[in-house]
Structures are given as structure tokens and as C-alpha cells.
Amino acid sequence: MTAYRIGFLLWPSTKAMTLALAEEALRVAQRVHPEVVYELRFLQAEPMVEGAWCLPGEPWVGKLEGCQKLFLLADEPPTHLAPALSSALKQLVRAGCVIGGLSAGVYPLAQLGLLEGYRAAVHWRWQDDFTERFPKVIATSHLFDWDRDRLTACGGLAVLDLLLAVLARDHGAELAGAVSEELVVERIREGGERQRIPLQNRLGSSHPKLTQAVLLMEANIEEPLTTDEIAQHVCVSRRQLERIFKQYLNRVPSQYYLELRLNKARQLLMQTSKSIIQIGLSCGFSSGPHFSSAYRNFFGATPREDRNQRRSNSPFELTSVPVERG
């Protein structure tokens, strides 16, 4: 009976759910089919903070070996990557280990150059930041990606989707189906499915004209359409479009459109190094003062104030460390 050795390398930001989804799929597989044996190893990537609650796992003490697959888990981009750990990870990959990143676990992999030329599933809220930092990685909006010997999942329930794919490839679709049934999973999702939930679910409405109008707005951020143009595209009058928005979203189309553009601008402010004027123009504002005024009215702070404050309070930067190229 062959035991499959799988390791989980955890950063302090890892949520219990992220680890539990991955672990439970493997535990259930063993219970459903006792001939399937997994040896699971849990390692802490950083020293534990005394007195703080943390996930189970032994401290990483300088070596990573013996695993056929190793998953890096984090739910916020790690702030530090120790040189010794960097070297150990690269050595493990050279030895033929299949390596994966779950949720923000893609960040250390990308930082080490281990995802260059590979597809990687990146959570939608980190897409802009990740793409700017790691242009040689093919960042996707997929639930998960399995590209040669690299596995990535965007986070949340996509972690379970990826592990079901691992079970299917290692032991057959029948076992993956049995595990999903045991876990009462409605269906096994393919990795290439997109992350964002359908627009009508996000809006809380299935009104087709409203859906069409919002899709148009999302596709035209840099050069906004007028309300009359949107109404014309969705084949209703301006008055009827305003009535639909008021009924379902409690705001007129122009107000919803402005909020959409401002939220996109805020995402770019926090996740990219683009200048404030570049961000304003890319989100449909005609000038810096126009952008700054609209932003302050909506968020209560200017773009510069908001960027400075949020970045000073957020451990979002991944420390760069010199790593040998293997």
C-alpha cells in the first residue's frame, strides 16, 4: 500500500477554513477508500507568536524533504520570506516535488520565480497587484490552475475544487465523486471556471435590462458612457432605465456608475504603484482635481491620503530577498 506524502506550509495569516478544506478532502478520501493512504505534514513557515492562536503544525527547521506535493498556504500576501526557506523551496522543486500555492500562497512562489511562464489562479482582489509585481506569471481569474508541476487555487471553496482534482488525477474520477458526495458538494467545478459569481447574483436581481446596463458600465470604465447611450444600447428609454436602477439598486444609473469607477480606482490605488493621475484617467476622470474631489466626497479622504493611510496600516508588501536561480 503506497502512502502519498503531502505537506502544508502555513503562514500566520492562513485561515482555518483554507487548511480545513484541503485537509478534509484528503481525510475523507482515506475514509471512503481505505486503500488510499495520505501522510500529511503541517509546517509553520514563520515562528509562532507567543500567546496567539495558530493552526497546528511543527516549526519549519531548515529542511523540506520527503513530500511528493507541497502546498503553501496564506490568506494575506506574506510580509517576509526567509532566505533559508527560499533556498529550501527551490531545492525541493529541483528534486521533483509538485508545488502549489493556495490563496495568497501564490505570492511566495511568484517571488521565488517558481511561477514564471506558468498559469496561476489569483484571487480577483489581488489581480492588479499580482500582475504588476509578477509580469512573467500568467495570472488567471480561474478557480484553480494545474499547469505541469504547479498547482494554484484562488482561495475559498476553490481550494476544495483543486483537491478534488488532485484526487481525480491520482486515484480516478470515481473517488473524487465519492468524496464530493460525502462532503455534500453540489457539483465538482472545473478549474477554468471564473471566480466572480454571476452578475445577477451580485446585484440581487435577475432583471435583464439592469444586468445588461451594469455589464456595459463594467466594460467601459476608462471612457464612461452617458446614461442616454446606455439606455440606447439596452433598448429602453432613459426614464425607464432610471426607474429600473431606482427600483433594484436604490440609485440612478449615473450614481451607480460613479461608485463603480471609484471603487475600481481605490482597488488600483491599494494594489498598484500607478500614479494617482494615471489611475484617475484610467477610471474615466478628466483631470486630477476632478478625480480627487469625487474620491473625497465618496470615501471621505483624498486618493493620496487614502493610499498613504491604508498602506501604512497594511502588511501587504512582500519583502524581497536575494535567491539563487536554479
Phi, psi and omega in degrees: 000121184272131177263131177266122183264118181234131180249151176233118179257115191253134169264158184303334182282354184298130177277148180303323183296321181300313179291318184298321180298316180291313183295318184296323178301319181286322178296316180295322178302319179292325180287321181289319179232094185301340179286347175272118184238126176243133170257113185258136179234132182244127184233141175269124182287334182228156178302142179286143176281126183300129178087350181270147176288139179213164179287158180293153178151147178275151178298141173288128189239027171115346180224144173232109182206161175086357181263136173278330174224141176228127179251132174263127184240131173201150178244004164220146180306124182302145182272350185207145176225106184297139179305320181295320178293321178301313181296319181296320180294317180294322178295320179298319179295319178298332180281356175102009179288137172282128186238146183220160176234124180253130183059233181284004173296348175290336184297307179298326177298316180292321180300326181277357182081011184278356178245005182296126182082002179253153168283141179218129177281120183239132180305142187302330183284348177252002188304310183296314180298312184295317181296322179291319182287323189233070184295343181275355176264139178272084182287130181242166175260022180285161173296313174206161177228139173236097184246103184055245182256026177237131179238132178220144176226142187289344180120180180060217182292345177296337176299316178295320178302316180296316181294327175295323176294322177298315179297319181296318182287322183282325189229356179109153183296332181297318179293316179301320178295321179294320179293316180298324178293318179298323181271005179056045175273125186301316179204156176273118183274143176283151182298327184284356178292148184281155185286315189293139178288157182307144184303319183296330175288321178295324181279342184074022182209147177251016180297118187298324181290323177295315179300314179300317183296316181291323176299320176298317179298314182296332181273353183227064180278315185290322178236085186299144174275156174279163178299322178297319180293319178297315179300319179295318181296324183264005172065046171224167176282161178301318182296319179294321178297316179297323180293320179297314180297319181295322182290316188263331184241357177059036176200159178280160182305319183296324179291316179298318180298317179298315180297322178299315181292322180291322178293323175295319178298319180295321177299317179292323178300318186277337189245355180228168178260012179301148179291160181297321180292322177299317181295316179302313181294321181289345178252017169089016179261136190284341182202166178299311179299320178299314179297313183298319181294314180296320181295315181295320180297327184271316185259349179084010178206155177288162178305318181294316179298317182294316179298313182297316183292313183291324180288327179290337181262358186240128177277060189268342184279134177267120182296131180277136178231145178289126182229135179295149176266123182264000000 
